[in-house]
Amino acid sequence: MDFTPKRRTTNIILLISAFVIVSLILWNTNVFFDQFKDEERKKVEIWANALKEVQQSSVDEELGNLPLVVIANNTSTPMILVNDDGTLKTHNIKDEIAADSTKIVTLIKKFSSENEPIEIVSEGDILQVLYYGNSEVLNKLKFYPIALLLIILLFGTVIYYIFKSNRIAEQNKLWAGMAKETAHQIGTPLTSLMGWSELLKTENINEEITVEIQKDISRLETITERFSKIGSIPELKAHNIVAETNMAFEYLKRRSSKLVHFSFETDFDEIPVLLNTPLYNWSIENLVKNGIDAMKGKGNIGIQIEKKGANVLILISDTGHGIAKTDFNDIFTPGYTTKKRGWGLGLSLVKRIIEEYHNGKIRVLSSSKEGTIMQISLKIIK
Protein backbone atom coordinates (compact mmCIF):
# COMPACT_ATOMS: atom_id res chain seq x y z
CA MET A 1 0.00 0.00 0.00
CA ASP A 2 1.54 3.32 -1.05
CA PHE A 3 1.13 6.26 1.36
CA THR A 4 2.40 9.83 1.20
CA PRO A 5 4.59 10.93 4.17
CA LYS A 6 1.72 13.06 5.55
CA ARG A 7 -0.73 10.17 5.36
CA ARG A 8 1.81 7.76 6.87
CA THR A 9 2.35 10.16 9.81
CA THR A 10 -1.41 10.46 10.33
CA ASN A 11 -1.78 6.68 10.40
CA ILE A 12 1.05 6.34 12.93
CA ILE A 13 -0.56 8.99 15.16
CA LEU A 14 -3.94 7.24 14.94
CA LEU A 15 -2.34 3.89 15.74
CA ILE A 16 -0.49 5.28 18.77
CA SER A 17 -3.64 7.07 19.96
CA ALA A 18 -5.68 3.87 19.69
CA PHE A 19 -2.99 1.96 21.61
CA VAL A 20 -2.90 4.60 24.38
CA ILE A 21 -6.72 4.64 24.68
CA VAL A 22 -6.94 0.85 24.88
CA SER A 23 -4.07 0.75 27.42
CA LEU A 24 -5.79 3.36 29.60
CA ILE A 25 -9.09 1.45 29.47
CA LEU A 26 -7.37 -1.82 30.42
CA TRP A 27 -5.39 -0.14 33.22
CA ASN A 28 -8.49 1.61 34.58
CA THR A 29 -10.45 -1.65 34.44
CA ASN A 30 -7.70 -3.46 36.34
CA VAL A 31 -7.63 -0.74 39.02
CA PHE A 32 -11.41 -0.86 39.34
CA PHE A 33 -11.28 -4.67 39.61
CA ASP A 34 -8.76 -4.50 42.47
CA GLN A 35 -10.78 -1.83 44.26
CA PHE A 36 -13.99 -3.80 43.90
CA LYS A 37 -12.23 -6.92 45.19
CA ASP A 38 -10.93 -5.00 48.22
CA GLU A 39 -14.42 -3.66 48.96
CA GLU A 40 -15.84 -7.16 48.87
CA ARG A 41 -13.20 -8.39 51.30
CA LYS A 42 -13.88 -5.51 53.69
CA LYS A 43 -17.58 -6.37 53.60
CA VAL A 44 -16.88 -10.02 54.35
CA GLU A 45 -14.47 -9.06 57.15
CA ILE A 46 -17.17 -6.91 58.72
CA TRP A 47 -19.56 -9.88 58.69
CA ALA A 48 -16.87 -12.10 60.19
CA ASN A 49 -16.14 -9.59 62.97
CA ALA A 50 -19.85 -9.19 63.69
CA LEU A 51 -20.18 -12.94 63.95
CA LYS A 52 -17.22 -13.07 66.34
CA GLU A 53 -18.65 -10.31 68.56
CA VAL A 54 -22.06 -11.95 68.77
CA GLN A 55 -20.56 -15.34 69.66
CA GLN A 56 -18.47 -13.75 72.41
CA SER A 57 -21.33 -11.75 73.91
CA SER A 58 -24.05 -13.03 76.24
CA VAL A 59 -27.09 -12.17 74.11
CA ASP A 60 -30.19 -14.16 73.35
CA GLU A 61 -30.27 -16.86 70.72
CA GLU A 62 -32.14 -14.76 68.15
CA LEU A 63 -29.43 -12.11 68.16
CA GLY A 64 -26.79 -14.79 68.07
CA ASN A 65 -28.18 -16.15 64.84
CA LEU A 66 -28.31 -12.71 63.21
CA PRO A 67 -24.91 -12.90 61.47
CA LEU A 68 -25.81 -16.31 60.12
CA VAL A 69 -29.03 -14.87 58.73
CA VAL A 70 -27.03 -12.01 57.16
CA ILE A 71 -24.72 -14.49 55.45
CA ALA A 72 -27.60 -16.64 54.21
CA ASN A 73 -29.43 -13.59 52.79
CA ASN A 74 -26.36 -12.36 50.94
CA THR A 75 -26.82 -13.35 47.30
CA SER A 76 -23.98 -11.41 45.72
CA THR A 77 -20.91 -12.96 47.38
CA PRO A 78 -20.90 -16.78 47.75
CA MET A 79 -19.85 -17.85 51.26
CA ILE A 80 -19.30 -21.05 53.24
CA LEU A 81 -18.87 -20.92 57.02
CA VAL A 82 -17.10 -23.98 58.48
CA ASN A 83 -16.69 -24.90 62.19
CA ASP A 84 -13.29 -25.62 63.68
CA ASP A 85 -13.96 -29.35 63.39
CA GLY A 86 -14.60 -29.06 59.62
CA THR A 87 -18.39 -29.35 59.81
CA LEU A 88 -20.53 -27.02 57.72
CA LYS A 89 -22.05 -24.19 59.79
CA THR A 90 -23.94 -22.16 57.19
CA HIS A 91 -23.74 -21.04 53.57
CA ASN A 92 -25.56 -19.11 50.86
CA ILE A 93 -24.94 -21.52 47.99
CA LYS A 94 -27.45 -23.85 46.35
CA ASP A 95 -28.77 -26.56 48.65
CA GLU A 96 -28.10 -29.35 46.14
CA ILE A 97 -24.42 -28.38 46.09
CA ALA A 98 -24.25 -28.06 49.89
CA ALA A 99 -25.73 -31.57 50.25
CA ASP A 100 -22.79 -33.07 48.33
CA SER A 101 -19.66 -33.15 50.50
CA THR A 102 -17.38 -33.66 47.46
CA LYS A 103 -18.75 -30.54 45.76
CA ILE A 104 -18.40 -28.59 49.02
CA VAL A 105 -14.70 -29.54 49.28
CA THR A 106 -14.15 -28.58 45.61
CA LEU A 107 -15.93 -25.26 46.11
CA ILE A 108 -13.90 -24.48 49.27
CA LYS A 109 -10.68 -25.08 47.29
CA LYS A 110 -11.95 -22.79 44.53
CA PHE A 111 -12.88 -20.03 47.02
CA SER A 112 -9.46 -20.38 48.70
CA SER A 113 -7.72 -19.83 45.34
CA GLU A 114 -9.82 -16.70 44.68
CA ASN A 115 -9.65 -15.12 48.14
CA GLU A 116 -7.79 -15.79 51.37
CA PRO A 117 -10.15 -17.39 53.92
CA ILE A 118 -11.08 -15.35 57.03
CA GLU A 119 -10.54 -17.07 60.40
CA ILE A 120 -12.86 -16.20 63.27
CA VAL A 121 -10.56 -16.36 66.32
CA SER A 122 -11.47 -16.05 69.99
CA GLU A 123 -8.79 -16.03 72.72
CA GLY A 124 -6.30 -17.61 70.32
CA ASP A 125 -8.61 -20.41 69.25
CA ILE A 126 -10.05 -20.70 65.74
CA LEU A 127 -13.80 -20.93 66.14
CA GLN A 128 -14.81 -20.94 62.47
CA VAL A 129 -13.37 -20.29 58.99
CA LEU A 130 -15.25 -18.20 56.42
CA TYR A 131 -14.55 -19.10 52.80
CA TYR A 132 -15.87 -16.75 50.12
CA GLY A 133 -15.60 -16.49 46.36
CA ASN A 134 -15.78 -13.70 43.82
CA SER A 135 -19.23 -12.27 43.20
CA GLU A 136 -20.87 -12.68 39.82
CA VAL A 137 -20.26 -8.99 39.07
CA LEU A 138 -16.57 -9.38 39.86
CA ASN A 139 -16.26 -12.46 37.64
CA LYS A 140 -17.91 -10.61 34.77
CA LEU A 141 -15.65 -7.62 35.33
CA LYS A 142 -12.62 -9.92 35.08
CA PHE A 143 -13.54 -10.78 31.48
CA TYR A 144 -14.53 -7.25 30.54
CA PRO A 145 -11.07 -6.28 29.13
CA ILE A 146 -11.07 -9.37 26.88
CA ALA A 147 -14.57 -8.57 25.64
CA LEU A 148 -13.52 -4.96 25.09
CA LEU A 149 -10.47 -6.00 23.07
CA LEU A 150 -12.60 -8.34 20.95
CA ILE A 151 -15.11 -5.55 20.28
CA ILE A 152 -12.32 -3.12 19.35
CA LEU A 153 -10.75 -5.77 17.12
CA LEU A 154 -14.11 -6.45 15.46
CA PHE A 155 -14.78 -2.76 14.81
CA GLY A 156 -11.21 -2.26 13.60
CA THR A 157 -11.54 -5.18 11.18
CA VAL A 158 -14.88 -3.89 9.87
CA ILE A 159 -13.51 -0.37 9.40
CA TYR A 160 -10.38 -1.75 7.69
CA TYR A 161 -12.40 -3.76 5.20
CA ILE A 162 -14.76 -0.85 4.56
CA PHE A 163 -11.86 1.45 3.74
CA LYS A 164 -10.14 -1.30 1.75
CA SER A 165 -13.32 -1.95 -0.27
CA ASN A 166 -13.76 1.76 -0.90
CA ARG A 167 -10.14 2.08 -1.99
CA ILE A 168 -10.46 -0.89 -4.35
CA ALA A 169 -13.71 0.51 -5.73
CA GLU A 170 -12.03 3.87 -6.33
CA GLN A 171 -9.10 2.15 -8.06
CA ASN A 172 -11.46 0.13 -10.23
CA LYS A 173 -13.31 3.29 -11.24
CA LEU A 174 -10.00 4.97 -12.02
CA TRP A 175 -8.72 2.08 -14.16
CA ALA A 176 -12.09 1.74 -15.89
CA GLY A 177 -12.17 5.48 -16.59
CA MET A 178 -8.62 5.45 -17.96
CA ALA A 179 -9.40 2.42 -20.12
CA LYS A 180 -12.54 3.96 -21.59
CA GLU A 181 -10.76 7.26 -22.16
CA THR A 182 -7.93 5.39 -23.93
CA ALA A 183 -10.48 3.65 -26.16
CA HIS A 184 -12.06 7.01 -26.92
CA GLN A 185 -8.72 8.63 -27.75
CA ILE A 186 -7.72 5.75 -30.06
CA GLY A 187 -11.08 5.96 -31.81
CA THR A 188 -10.43 9.37 -33.38
CA PRO A 189 -7.17 8.59 -35.27
CA LEU A 190 -8.48 5.10 -36.02
CA THR A 191 -11.44 6.54 -37.93
CA SER A 192 -9.04 8.74 -39.85
CA LEU A 193 -6.77 5.76 -40.66
CA MET A 194 -9.73 3.78 -41.99
CA GLY A 195 -10.53 6.66 -44.32
CA TRP A 196 -6.96 6.92 -45.54
CA SER A 197 -6.86 3.15 -46.05
CA GLU A 198 -9.92 3.26 -48.27
CA LEU A 199 -8.39 6.16 -50.22
CA LEU A 200 -5.12 4.25 -50.74
CA LYS A 201 -7.04 1.30 -52.16
CA THR A 202 -8.20 3.52 -55.03
CA GLU A 203 -4.62 4.51 -55.82
CA ASN A 204 -2.28 2.48 -57.92
CA ILE A 205 -0.03 1.18 -55.14
CA ASN A 206 1.19 -2.20 -54.00
CA GLU A 207 -1.79 -4.16 -52.65
CA GLU A 208 0.35 -5.75 -49.94
CA ILE A 209 0.80 -2.33 -48.35
CA THR A 210 -2.94 -1.74 -47.99
CA VAL A 211 -3.41 -5.30 -46.69
CA GLU A 212 -0.87 -4.75 -43.94
CA ILE A 213 -2.37 -1.36 -43.10
CA GLN A 214 -5.78 -3.04 -42.82
CA LYS A 215 -4.31 -5.63 -40.46
CA ASP A 216 -2.98 -2.88 -38.20
CA ILE A 217 -6.33 -1.09 -38.33
CA SER A 218 -8.06 -4.32 -37.32
CA ARG A 219 -5.57 -4.68 -34.50
CA LEU A 220 -6.32 -1.16 -33.28
CA GLU A 221 -10.02 -1.92 -33.42
CA THR A 222 -9.45 -4.99 -31.24
CA ILE A 223 -7.42 -2.94 -28.74
CA THR A 224 -10.15 -0.28 -28.65
CA GLU A 225 -12.79 -2.93 -28.03
CA ARG A 226 -10.76 -4.45 -25.20
CA PHE A 227 -10.28 -1.17 -23.39
CA SER A 228 -13.92 -0.19 -23.85
CA LYS A 229 -15.02 -3.38 -22.05
CA ILE A 230 -12.98 -2.69 -18.89
CA GLY A 231 -15.31 -1.70 -16.06
CA SER A 232 -18.42 -3.18 -17.65
CA ILE A 233 -19.83 -6.69 -17.60
CA PRO A 234 -18.72 -8.38 -20.83
CA GLU A 235 -20.96 -10.65 -22.86
CA LEU A 236 -19.88 -14.30 -22.82
CA LYS A 237 -20.61 -16.62 -25.73
CA ALA A 238 -19.74 -20.22 -26.50
CA HIS A 239 -16.40 -20.47 -28.33
CA ASN A 240 -13.81 -23.12 -29.07
CA ILE A 241 -11.07 -22.28 -26.60
CA VAL A 242 -8.50 -24.33 -28.54
CA ALA A 243 -8.99 -22.21 -31.67
CA GLU A 244 -9.16 -18.89 -29.78
CA THR A 245 -6.00 -19.64 -27.77
CA ASN A 246 -4.11 -20.73 -30.86
CA MET A 247 -5.23 -17.59 -32.72
CA ALA A 248 -3.84 -15.26 -30.03
CA PHE A 249 -0.69 -17.39 -29.77
CA GLU A 250 -0.07 -17.36 -33.53
CA TYR A 251 -0.56 -13.59 -33.70
CA LEU A 252 2.34 -13.06 -31.31
CA LYS A 253 4.39 -15.80 -32.96
CA ARG A 254 4.35 -13.98 -36.29
CA ARG A 255 5.43 -10.73 -34.65
CA SER A 256 8.13 -12.01 -32.32
CA SER A 257 11.84 -12.56 -32.71
CA LYS A 258 13.06 -15.74 -34.34
CA LEU A 259 15.12 -16.31 -31.23
CA VAL A 260 11.90 -17.29 -29.44
CA HIS A 261 10.70 -20.81 -30.13
CA PHE A 262 6.90 -21.22 -29.95
CA SER A 263 5.10 -24.53 -29.34
CA PHE A 264 1.37 -25.29 -29.07
CA GLU A 265 0.24 -28.71 -27.80
CA THR A 266 -3.18 -30.25 -27.24
CA ASP A 267 -4.98 -33.56 -27.82
CA PHE A 268 -8.28 -31.82 -28.54
CA ASP A 269 -9.60 -30.08 -31.62
CA GLU A 270 -12.51 -28.41 -29.87
CA ILE A 271 -13.41 -27.58 -26.26
CA PRO A 272 -16.47 -25.33 -25.84
CA VAL A 273 -16.16 -22.60 -23.19
CA LEU A 274 -18.08 -19.39 -22.47
CA LEU A 275 -15.73 -16.61 -23.53
CA ASN A 276 -15.49 -12.96 -24.34
CA THR A 277 -12.90 -13.46 -27.08
CA PRO A 278 -11.33 -9.96 -27.15
CA LEU A 279 -10.68 -10.05 -23.40
CA TYR A 280 -9.59 -13.70 -23.31
CA ASN A 281 -7.16 -13.20 -26.21
CA TRP A 282 -5.83 -10.14 -24.40
CA SER A 283 -5.09 -12.33 -21.36
CA ILE A 284 -3.22 -14.90 -23.44
CA GLU A 285 -1.19 -12.19 -25.17
CA ASN A 286 -0.27 -10.60 -21.82
CA LEU A 287 0.91 -13.92 -20.39
CA VAL A 288 2.91 -14.78 -23.51
CA LYS A 289 4.48 -11.30 -23.60
CA ASN A 290 5.43 -11.59 -19.93
CA GLY A 291 7.08 -14.92 -20.70
CA ILE A 292 9.04 -13.40 -23.59
CA ASP A 293 10.15 -10.51 -21.35
CA ALA A 294 11.23 -12.96 -18.64
CA MET A 295 13.39 -14.77 -21.23
CA LYS A 296 14.79 -11.41 -22.44
CA GLY A 297 13.63 -12.19 -25.97
CA LYS A 298 15.34 -15.57 -26.27
CA GLY A 299 14.13 -19.04 -25.26
CA ASN A 300 11.17 -21.41 -25.47
CA ILE A 301 7.58 -20.49 -24.82
CA GLY A 302 4.68 -22.88 -25.15
CA ILE A 303 0.98 -23.40 -24.53
CA GLN A 304 -0.56 -26.71 -23.58
CA ILE A 305 -4.32 -27.29 -23.35
CA GLU A 306 -5.73 -30.26 -21.44
CA LYS A 307 -8.91 -31.35 -19.70
CA LYS A 308 -9.28 -32.02 -15.99
CA GLY A 309 -12.74 -33.10 -14.93
CA ALA A 310 -15.24 -30.37 -15.78
CA ASN A 311 -12.45 -27.84 -16.43
CA VAL A 312 -10.07 -27.01 -19.22
CA LEU A 313 -6.52 -26.08 -18.24
CA ILE A 314 -4.41 -23.69 -20.30
CA LEU A 315 -0.74 -23.91 -19.34
CA ILE A 316 1.58 -21.12 -20.52
CA SER A 317 5.25 -22.00 -19.99
CA ASP A 318 8.49 -20.10 -20.56
CA THR A 319 12.19 -20.62 -19.92
CA GLY A 320 12.72 -17.29 -18.18
CA HIS A 321 14.42 -16.43 -14.90
CA GLY A 322 11.45 -17.54 -12.78
CA ILE A 323 9.39 -15.99 -9.98
CA ALA A 324 10.19 -16.17 -6.27
CA LYS A 325 7.65 -18.29 -4.39
CA THR A 326 6.96 -15.40 -2.02
CA ASP A 327 5.82 -13.33 -5.03
CA PHE A 328 3.33 -15.86 -6.43
CA ASN A 329 0.36 -13.86 -5.14
CA ASP A 330 1.91 -10.39 -5.32
CA ILE A 331 2.42 -10.49 -9.08
CA PHE A 332 -1.36 -10.17 -9.54
CA THR A 333 -1.54 -7.04 -7.36
CA PRO A 334 -2.12 -3.77 -9.27
CA GLY A 335 1.09 -1.75 -9.41
CA TYR A 336 3.41 -4.67 -8.62
CA THR A 337 6.16 -5.04 -11.21
CA THR A 338 9.79 -6.12 -11.50
CA LYS A 339 10.31 -4.18 -14.73
CA LYS A 340 12.03 -0.81 -14.68
CA ARG A 341 9.42 0.70 -17.00
CA GLY A 342 6.45 -1.47 -16.08
CA TRP A 343 3.14 -0.21 -14.67
CA GLY A 344 2.26 -3.49 -12.97
CA LEU A 345 -1.16 -3.70 -14.62
CA GLY A 346 -0.80 -6.63 -17.05
CA LEU A 347 -1.24 -9.56 -14.69
CA SER A 348 -3.78 -7.75 -12.52
CA LEU A 349 -5.91 -7.23 -15.64
CA VAL A 350 -5.44 -10.88 -16.61
CA LYS A 351 -6.59 -11.98 -13.13
CA ARG A 352 -9.65 -9.76 -13.33
CA ILE A 353 -10.54 -10.94 -16.84
CA ILE A 354 -10.17 -14.62 -15.97
CA GLU A 355 -11.59 -14.69 -12.44
CA GLU A 356 -14.17 -11.86 -12.37
CA TYR A 357 -15.39 -11.89 -15.96
CA HIS A 358 -15.04 -15.60 -16.81
CA ASN A 359 -15.45 -17.14 -13.31
CA GLY A 360 -12.19 -19.04 -13.80
CA LYS A 361 -8.92 -19.31 -11.92
CA ILE A 362 -5.37 -18.25 -12.67
CA ARG A 363 -2.26 -19.07 -10.66
CA VAL A 364 1.45 -19.71 -10.84
CA LEU A 365 1.58 -23.49 -11.21
CA SER A 366 5.35 -23.70 -10.77
CA SER A 367 8.42 -21.53 -11.13
CA SER A 368 12.18 -21.96 -10.86
CA LYS A 369 15.36 -20.71 -12.48
CA GLU A 370 14.52 -22.95 -15.45
CA GLY A 371 11.23 -21.19 -16.13
CA THR A 372 7.63 -20.56 -15.10
CA ILE A 373 4.29 -22.23 -15.82
CA MET A 374 1.10 -20.17 -15.49
CA GLN A 375 -2.22 -22.03 -15.32
CA ILE A 376 -5.67 -20.83 -16.37
CA SER A 377 -8.68 -22.96 -15.41
CA LEU A 378 -12.13 -22.47 -17.01
CA LYS A 379 -15.40 -24.41 -16.93
CA ILE A 380 -16.24 -26.50 -19.96
CA ILE A 381 -19.74 -26.14 -21.41
CA LYS A 382 -21.63 -29.41 -21.02
VENHU-V137025 format. One line per field, one symbol per residue. ss: DSSP state (2 for helix, 1 for strand, 0 for the rest). burial: I if it has 9 or more other C-alpha atoms within 8 Angstrom, else O. A space follows every 50 residues. Layout:
ss = ???
burial = ???
This chain:
ss = 00002222222222222222222222222222222222222222222222 22222200002222022222222000001111100001111000222200 22222222222222000111110011111111000222222202222222 22222222222222222222222222222222222222222222222222 20000022222222222222222222222000000011112222222222 22220000011111110000011110222222222222222222000011 11111111001111111100000022200222000000000000022222 22222220001111111100111111111000
burial = OOOOOOOIOOOOOOOOOOOOOIOOIIOOIOOOIOOIIOOIOOOOIOIIII IIOIOOOOOOOOOIOOIIOIIIOIOOIIIIIIIIOOOIOIIIIOOOIIOO OOIIOOOIOIIIOOIOIIIIIIOOOIIIIIIIIIIOOIIOIOOIIOOOIO OOOOOOOOOOOOOOOOOOOOOIIOIIIOIIOIIIOIIOOIOOIIOOIOOI IOOOOOOOOIOOIIOOIOOIIIIIIIIIIIIOOOOOOIIIIIIIIIOIIO OIOOOOOOOIIOOOOOOOOOIIIIIIOIIIIIIIIIIIOOIIIIIOIIII IIIIIIOOOOIIIIIIIIIIIIIOOOOIOOIIIOOIOOOOOOOIIOIIII IIIIIIIIOIIIOIOOIIOIIIIIIIIIIIOO
